[in-house]
């Protein structure tokens, strides 16, 4: 097996479980928050669970396997069942990204504890493979969860940020903004193509720069050093 194939397998071994956990907790948090506000739609649909199988989307799962990024099925929400639909919908939307930041913080704490237990990052060189894999998984857990949190806060439908913005806008402006919903996916696709083809750093500024800042704060280690460590762990 060549080096590229080994690297791909190692990346998938740490990425897939982290991404499944992040997506599952994200969707569960939406449903749990809605249930707290009186909407039991997610519960009735069997989505108020941390079982990943209840949240998997077929295409989103294939995307995880082939392009290393994907999505889960959105949890069904009915704002009309909530006590204060406008305010509660906003909080339900925020619950998903906030849950990912909590997971990222948990991974970062475990990473700090693990590095402290080792005594020095240099000792990783002589550590068993399962320790190296565990450190790589924790780093990936921080990165993926922070990235998902900030990606979902982009105010474009169907991302959570669109519902957050709708909840903050006055009713008339919120209604006008909602008319963009049918074009949300096309707008996102256009931004992705613009970044890839024209070099316009939309996601670099809105997603990956926050990952560097927040990841560095959570771990207490500059993110460029963390990324270098991850690459070393996956290729060593």
N, C-alpha and C positions, 0 to 999 in steps of 0.2 A: 504494500500500500504506500503510495507516494505521500510526501509531506503535506500537499494541499488537501488530500482526502482525509488525512489524520486531523488536520486543523479544522476542517468542516465538521467532522464527527464530534470533536471536542467542543466546538462552538454550540452545536445542536444539543449536546448533553447538558450544558449549563443554561442555554437559552430557553429551550422548550418548557422545562418545569417552571422556570421563573415567569415566563410570559403567560402560561396557563394560570398560575397563581395570581398574577397581577390582574388579568382580565376577569377571572372569576370573582375576586374580592371587589373589583370595581363594580361589576354588575350587581352583585349581592348587596353592596352598600346603597346603590340606587333603590333597590327594592325594599331594603330594611328601613331606609329613611322615609320612603313613601308610606310604608305600613305604619310607622310611628305617627304619621300625619293623617291616618284614617283611610288610606287607599290600600286595599288588600288584593289588588289586581295581580301583582307579582306572586303573592302567596297562593292565590287560587290557580295560577298557571304553573305552580311547582318550581318557581324560580327563586324562592327565598331559601336558598341552600348554597353551601360552599362546595357542592359536588360539581367539578368542572364539566362533566357530561351534560348537565342541565343547561349550560350556558354556551356550549360550543356551536359555532356557525361553520357549516361545511366549507364554504369558500374561505372564510377567515382562517380556518385550521390549515387548509392547504397553503395559504399564504405564509403561515408560520413556518411550514416545512420547506417552502421553495424560495421565499424572499426574506425570511427571518423577521417578519413582522406580520401581524394579523389582528383580528378582532373577534369579539364574541357577539352573540345575538343580543340586541338591546332588550333590557327588561321592560315589559309592558307597564306603562304608567297611565293612570286616569286622573288628571288634575281635578276633575269635577267632584271626585270623592274626597278631596282634601278639605280641611277646615278653612284654609286661606289659600285658594288655588295659586294666586300670583306669587305670594311670598314662599309658600311651601314648594312650589315647582322649582323655584330658584335654588332652594336649599337641597332639594333632591338632586338637582343637576350638579351642585358642588360636591355632593357626597362621594361621587365616583373619583374625581381627581384628588380630593382630600384623602380618601382611603389609600390611594397609590402613594401619596407623600408619607402617610403613616407606615406603609410597608417599606418604603425606601429608608425611612429612619430606623426601622427595626433591623433591616439588613445592614445598615451602616453601624449600628451599635454592636451587632454580632461580629462585624468585620473588625471593629476596634478591639473588642474583647479577644478575638482570635489572634490578631497581631500582637497584642500585649502578652498573650499566653506564649507565643513563639519567642518573644523577647526582642526579635529583630527581623526585619524583612529579609535580610541576607540569609537567615536560617532556612528560608523557603527552598533554597537551592538543594539542600540535603534532606528535605522533608519527603515523606511518602507521597505517592501520587494522589491518594484520597484527600490529603490535606491541601495539596495544590488545587485539586478540583473543587474542594469546598470553598477556598478563598476566591477562586474564579467565579463560583456561583454567587457568593455574597456581593462581589463587585458588580456582577451583571444584575443582581437584584436591585441594587441602588440605581444603576443607570436606566434600566428598563422602566422602573416605576416612576422615576422623576420625569423621564421622557413621555410616558403615557399621561401623566398628570398635566403637563404643560401642553402637549398636543391636543388633549381633549378640551382645554380651555380656550383654544382658538375659536372665535365667535362665528363659525360657519356651520350651518346645518349639514349633517346630523350630529355634530360634535356637541358636547355638553356646554361649551362656551356660548353656543347660540341661545340655549335656554336661560343661561345666566344673564346674557345681555337683554333678552326679552323681559326678564323679570326686573331688570333695573330701569328699563325705558318706560316713559309714560305710555298709557294705553294706545294713543293714536300712533306714536312712533313705533311701538311694539308691533302693532298691526301692519304697518308699512314694511317693517323689517321682516315679518313672517312671510311676506309675499316672495321673498328670495329663497324660501325653503326648497322649492322644486329644482333650483339651480345649484344647491349647495355642493353636491358631489362633483358637478362640472367645474365649479370654482376651485374646489380642492385639487382636482386633477390638473387644472390649469396652473395652479401654484406649484405643484410637483414638477410638471413639465418645465415651467419657467426656471425653477431652481436647477434642474438637471441640464437643460439645454442652454439657458441664457446666463446661468450663474447668479441669479437673483437670490440672495441668501435668506429667503423667507423662513424656512424651517430651521436654518442655522441660528437665526436670531431669536425665534419664538420657542424653539424646543431645545436645541443642543447647547446653546449658550447658557440657558438656565440649568441644564444638566451639569455643566462644568462648575457653575457657581454653587448651586444647591448641593451637588455631590461633594464638592470640596468642603462645604460647611458641615454637612452631616458626618463625613468621615474624618474631618480634621486633617486631611492630607490633600495637597494640590491635585486637581483632577488629572493633569497631564501625567503626574507620577502614577496615579491609579491606573490610567489607561495603559501606560507602559508596562506596569506590573501584570495587568490582565493579558496583554499580548504575549508577555514572556511565559506566563503560566500555561497558555494554550499552545505555545509552540515548543516549549522545553521538552 
